Amino acid sequence: MSPAEAVKTFIKNGQIIASGGFTITRKSYAIYYEMLRQGIKGIKLCHVTPGGPDELLAAGGCLAGITGCYVGDELVQVIHPYCSRQIKQGNIWHEDYSHYSMILRFKAAAMGLPFLPTHSQVGSDLINPEYDVERKVGLRGKDSRFPLEKFHVMKDPFWPVHQKVCLLPALIPDVTVIHAQIVGEKGTARIMGPLGGDVEEAYAGKKVILTCDQVVPEDYMSKDPNANQIPHHIIDAIVPLPYACHPVSSYMNYDYDAAFLREFHTAMGDDSRRDKWLQEWVYEIKDHWHYLEKLGSERLSKLRANPAYAYNPDNDRSAYMN
């Protein structure tokens, strides 16, 4: 499918959308741009690691709330200015979990379990009822997709001498959006580099949209099955696109665009520039091919990964040097 077809087919107003990738790598921006163009509203975004999609969806008026760890692009040390302000003003809610607890929530859903236990979180303010945001915004007990409790702490029933255990409720996204470098023609996915929470998110999602750099015959994927992480039978849409994750990276293929990211982050924090940036790079763009044409082949070629390093050691990262 094209990004437009995938969004139109699977993503609806008010859904829980899981965003794969790891901050500035393998975030499927092509899908999120298209969500803005199609005017999707009321999205509840969730992720193990955040990145630009939360800022983009917030600026486009698509976002109701976020369940995750923080809002920002960690590797370029940017806390998203617009999304953060909207959260502080109460226009968007943010439910705070740790990275590990989000992995466990997706893992529980992937395993078909209602919850998983952990010692993590016990003794921290994450389990403080005062910080139960999803309860404060009225989701618990009213929306069946959200658990009745954020955490449940109990005594270890098997080894009472141990500390208390924390039960984490399963998190089942309506749609999971992930990116893989190589995908078989039926949908078998091979992710190279850091996985983040993508495997757990994919298994947890009711539907899965998979953007990719390359589609190959399934026979090729079966020659090295241990290198594959996600089976074809859980994939609902394959979206093959060059630079589907721009302005962030796809390990082995292309690096992140530091100058573009800086321009994006700066515009999102400036009321006089934000709408203009969205018009230029989202709403006036016809499709992903138009987006690539606007970026230009020279700019894109400078992001191509050096096979010896799996990234581009000559990439200009000076936009984040100060």
C-alpha positions as CSV (number, residue, x, y, z in Angstrom):
1,M,0.0,0.0,0.0
2,S,0.9,3.7,-0.3
3,P,1.0,5.7,3.0
4,A,-2.4,7.3,2.0
5,E,-4.0,3.9,1.4
6,A,-2.6,2.4,4.7
7,V,-3.8,5.4,6.8
8,K,-7.3,5.5,5.1
9,T,-7.7,1.7,5.5
10,F,-6.6,1.2,9.0
11,I,-6.3,4.4,11.1
12,K,-9.5,6.0,12.4
13,N,-10.3,8.9,14.8
14,G,-9.8,8.1,18.5
15,Q,-7.6,5.0,18.1
16,I,-4.7,3.9,20.2
17,I,-1.7,4.0,17.9
18,A,1.7,2.5,18.9
19,S,4.7,4.2,17.4
20,G,7.7,2.0,16.8
21,G,11.3,3.0,16.3
22,F,13.8,4.5,18.7
23,T,13.8,8.4,19.0
24,I,15.7,9.4,15.9
25,T,15.8,6.0,14.1
26,R,13.0,4.0,12.3
27,K,10.1,6.3,13.1
28,S,7.7,6.0,10.1
29,Y,7.3,9.8,9.4
30,A,5.6,9.1,6.1
31,I,2.6,7.6,7.9
32,Y,2.4,10.4,10.4
33,Y,2.6,13.1,7.7
34,E,-0.3,11.3,6.0
35,M,-2.4,11.2,9.2
36,L,-2.2,15.0,9.3
37,R,-3.2,15.3,5.7
38,Q,-6.2,13.1,6.2
39,G,-7.2,15.0,9.3
40,I,-7.2,12.2,11.8
41,K,-8.3,13.3,15.3
42,G,-8.3,12.2,18.9
43,I,-5.3,9.8,18.7
44,K,-4.0,8.2,21.8
45,L,-0.3,7.6,21.1
46,C,1.8,5.0,22.9
47,H,5.4,4.0,22.6
48,V,8.4,2.5,24.4
49,T,10.7,5.3,23.1
50,P,9.3,8.6,21.9
51,G,10.3,10.8,19.0
52,G,9.0,13.4,16.5
53,P,5.6,11.8,15.8
54,D,4.2,13.0,19.1
55,E,5.2,16.6,18.3
56,L,4.0,16.3,14.7
57,L,0.6,14.9,15.7
58,A,0.2,17.4,18.5
59,A,0.9,20.3,16.1
60,G,-1.5,18.9,13.5
61,G,-4.3,18.7,16.1
62,C,-4.4,14.9,15.8
63,L,-3.4,14.0,19.4
64,A,-5.6,13.5,22.5
65,G,-2.9,12.0,24.7
66,I,0.3,10.0,25.1
67,T,1.1,6.9,27.2
68,G,4.9,6.6,27.4
69,C,8.1,7.8,29.0
70,Y,8.7,11.4,27.9
71,V,8.3,13.7,24.9
72,G,11.4,14.4,23.0
73,D,14.2,13.3,20.6
74,E,16.7,12.0,23.1
75,L,19.8,11.5,20.9
76,V,19.7,15.2,19.7
77,Q,18.8,16.2,23.3
78,V,15.5,18.0,22.4
79,I,12.4,18.0,24.6
80,H,9.5,18.7,22.2
81,P,8.5,22.3,22.9
82,Y,4.9,22.3,21.5
83,C,3.9,19.0,22.8
84,S,5.3,19.8,26.3
85,R,3.4,23.1,26.4
86,Q,0.1,21.4,25.3
87,I,0.6,18.9,28.2
88,K,1.3,21.6,30.7
89,Q,-1.8,23.5,29.6
90,G,-4.0,20.4,29.8
91,N,-4.8,20.3,26.1
92,I,-3.0,16.9,25.8
93,W,-2.7,14.3,28.6
94,H,0.5,12.3,29.2
95,E,0.5,9.1,31.2
96,D,4.0,8.3,32.5
97,Y,5.5,4.8,32.6
98,S,9.1,3.7,32.4
99,H,10.7,2.2,29.3
100,Y,10.7,-1.2,30.9
101,S,7.1,-1.1,32.1
102,M,6.0,-0.1,28.6
103,I,7.8,-3.1,27.1
104,L,6.1,-5.4,29.7
105,R,2.7,-3.9,28.9
106,F,3.1,-4.6,25.2
107,K,4.7,-8.0,26.0
108,A,1.6,-9.0,28.1
109,A,-0.7,-8.1,25.1
110,A,1.6,-10.0,22.8
111,M,1.4,-13.1,25.0
112,G,-2.4,-12.8,25.3
113,L,-2.1,-12.2,29.1
114,P,-4.0,-9.5,31.0
115,F,-0.8,-8.4,32.9
116,L,2.8,-9.2,33.7
117,P,4.6,-8.8,37.1
118,T,7.8,-7.0,37.9
119,H,9.7,-5.7,40.9
120,S,10.3,-2.5,38.9
121,Q,8.3,0.6,39.8
122,V,7.7,-0.5,43.4
123,G,8.8,2.4,45.7
124,S,8.8,5.0,43.0
125,D,6.4,7.9,42.3
126,L,5.3,6.2,39.1
127,I,2.8,4.2,41.2
128,N,1.6,7.3,43.2
129,P,-2.2,7.6,42.6
130,E,-1.7,11.4,42.4
131,Y,0.1,10.8,39.1
132,D,-2.6,8.6,37.5
133,V,-3.4,10.8,34.6
134,E,-5.6,8.4,32.7
135,R,-7.9,8.3,35.7
136,K,-7.8,12.1,36.0
137,V,-8.9,12.5,32.4
138,G,-11.8,10.0,32.9
139,L,-10.6,7.0,30.8
140,R,-10.6,4.3,33.5
141,G,-13.9,2.5,33.7
142,K,-15.3,4.4,30.7
143,D,-13.1,3.3,27.9
144,S,-12.6,-0.5,27.9
145,R,-9.3,-0.2,26.1
146,F,-7.8,1.4,29.3
147,P,-7.2,-0.6,32.5
148,L,-9.1,0.0,35.7
149,E,-5.7,0.6,37.5
150,K,-2.4,2.1,36.3
151,F,-0.5,-0.4,38.4
152,H,-1.5,-3.0,41.0
153,V,1.0,-3.7,43.8
154,M,0.7,-6.9,45.8
155,K,2.7,-9.2,48.1
156,D,4.6,-11.9,46.3
157,P,2.3,-15.0,46.7
158,F,5.0,-17.5,46.2
159,W,8.0,-16.0,48.1
160,P,6.7,-13.7,50.8
161,V,10.3,-12.8,51.9
162,H,10.7,-10.9,48.6
163,Q,9.7,-7.3,48.1
164,K,6.2,-6.6,46.7
165,V,5.5,-7.1,43.0
166,C,3.9,-4.7,40.6
167,L,1.4,-5.9,38.1
168,L,1.4,-4.1,34.7
169,P,-1.8,-4.2,32.6
170,A,-1.6,-5.3,29.0
171,L,-1.6,-2.5,26.4
172,I,-3.3,-3.4,23.1
173,P,-3.0,-0.8,20.3
174,D,-5.6,-0.5,17.7
175,V,-2.8,0.0,15.2
176,T,1.0,-0.4,15.5
177,V,3.2,1.5,13.1
178,I,6.8,0.2,12.7
179,H,9.6,0.3,10.2
180,A,12.0,-2.5,9.0
181,Q,14.9,-2.4,6.6
182,I,14.0,-5.6,4.7
183,V,10.6,-7.2,4.3
184,G,9.5,-10.3,2.5
185,E,6.8,-9.9,-0.1
186,K,4.3,-11.5,2.3
187,G,5.4,-9.4,5.2
188,T,8.1,-11.2,7.1
189,A,10.2,-8.4,8.7
190,R,13.9,-8.1,9.4
191,I,14.9,-5.1,11.6
192,M,18.6,-4.2,11.8
193,G,20.0,-2.2,14.6
194,P,18.3,-1.4,17.9
195,L,14.8,-3.0,18.1
196,G,13.4,-0.7,20.8
197,G,10.0,-2.2,21.6
198,D,8.9,-2.9,18.0
199,V,8.6,-6.7,18.2
200,E,6.4,-6.5,21.3
201,E,4.4,-3.6,19.8
202,A,3.8,-5.5,16.6
203,Y,2.6,-8.6,18.3
204,A,0.4,-6.5,20.6
205,G,-1.4,-4.5,17.9
206,K,-4.7,-5.4,16.4
207,K,-3.4,-4.2,13.1
208,V,0.1,-3.5,11.9
209,I,1.3,-1.0,9.3
210,L,4.9,-1.8,8.3
211,T,7.0,0.7,6.3
212,C,10.2,-0.6,4.8
213,D,13.2,0.2,2.7
214,Q,13.2,-2.9,0.6
215,V,10.8,-5.8,-0.4
216,V,12.4,-9.1,-1.3
217,P,11.1,-12.6,-2.0
218,E,10.1,-14.7,1.0
219,D,12.6,-17.3,-0.1
220,Y,15.4,-14.8,0.7
221,M,14.0,-14.3,4.2
222,S,13.8,-18.0,4.8
223,K,17.5,-18.5,4.1
224,D,18.4,-16.8,7.4
225,P,15.3,-17.2,9.6
226,N,17.1,-16.3,12.8
227,A,17.6,-12.8,11.4
228,N,13.9,-12.2,11.1
229,Q,11.9,-10.8,14.1
230,I,8.3,-10.5,12.9
231,P,6.2,-13.1,10.9
232,H,4.2,-12.2,7.9
233,H,0.8,-13.3,9.3
234,I,0.6,-10.4,11.8
235,I,1.3,-7.7,9.2
236,D,-1.7,-5.9,7.6
237,A,0.0,-3.3,5.4
238,I,3.4,-3.3,3.7
239,V,4.4,0.3,2.7
240,P,7.7,0.2,0.8
241,L,9.2,3.7,0.5
242,P,12.7,5.2,0.2
243,Y,13.4,7.4,3.1
244,A,10.1,6.5,4.8
245,C,11.6,7.6,8.1
246,H,13.1,10.9,7.0
247,P,14.1,13.1,8.9
248,V,15.3,10.3,11.1
249,S,17.4,7.3,10.2
250,S,17.1,3.8,9.0
251,Y,20.2,1.9,10.2
252,M,22.3,0.5,7.3
253,N,20.5,2.7,4.7
254,Y,20.4,6.3,5.7
255,D,21.3,8.7,8.5
256,Y,19.2,11.3,10.3
257,D,18.9,14.8,8.8
258,A,20.2,17.1,11.7
259,A,19.4,20.3,9.9
260,F,15.9,19.3,9.1
261,L,15.3,18.1,12.6
262,R,16.6,21.4,14.0
263,E,14.3,23.4,11.7
264,F,11.4,21.2,12.7
265,H,12.0,21.5,16.4
266,T,12.6,25.2,16.2
267,A,9.4,25.8,14.2
268,M,7.3,23.7,16.6
269,G,8.4,26.0,19.5
270,D,7.6,29.2,17.6
271,D,4.0,30.2,17.2
272,S,4.8,32.5,14.3
273,R,6.6,29.6,12.4
274,R,4.8,26.4,13.3
275,D,1.8,26.7,10.9
276,K,4.0,27.9,8.1
277,W,6.3,24.9,8.6
278,L,3.3,22.5,8.6
279,Q,2.0,24.1,5.4
280,E,5.3,23.8,3.6
281,W,6.3,20.3,4.7
282,V,2.9,18.6,5.2
283,Y,-0.2,20.1,3.8
284,E,1.2,21.5,0.6
285,I,3.0,18.1,-0.1
286,K,0.9,15.8,-2.4
287,D,2.5,12.6,-1.3
288,H,5.8,11.0,-0.2
289,W,7.3,11.3,-3.7
290,H,6.6,15.0,-3.8
291,Y,8.2,15.2,-0.3
292,L,11.4,13.5,-1.6
293,E,11.4,15.8,-4.7
294,K,11.2,18.9,-2.4
295,L,14.1,17.6,-0.3
296,G,16.2,17.0,-3.4
297,S,18.5,14.2,-4.5
298,E,21.7,16.0,-3.4
299,R,20.4,16.4,0.2
300,L,19.2,12.8,0.4
301,S,22.4,11.4,-1.1
302,K,24.4,13.0,1.7
303,L,22.4,10.9,4.2
304,R,23.2,7.6,2.6
305,A,24.9,5.1,5.0
306,N,28.4,4.0,4.4
307,P,28.3,0.2,4.3
308,A,31.5,-0.1,6.3
309,Y,29.8,1.8,9.2
310,A,26.1,1.2,8.7
311,Y,25.6,5.0,9.0
312,N,27.2,8.0,7.4
313,P,30.3,9.2,9.4
314,D,30.5,12.3,7.1
315,N,26.9,13.3,7.9
316,D,26.7,17.0,9.0
317,R,25.5,16.9,12.5
318,S,26.5,20.5,13.3
319,A,22.9,21.7,13.8
320,Y,23.1,20.0,17.2
321,M,26.7,20.9,18.2
322,N,25.8,23.9,20.3
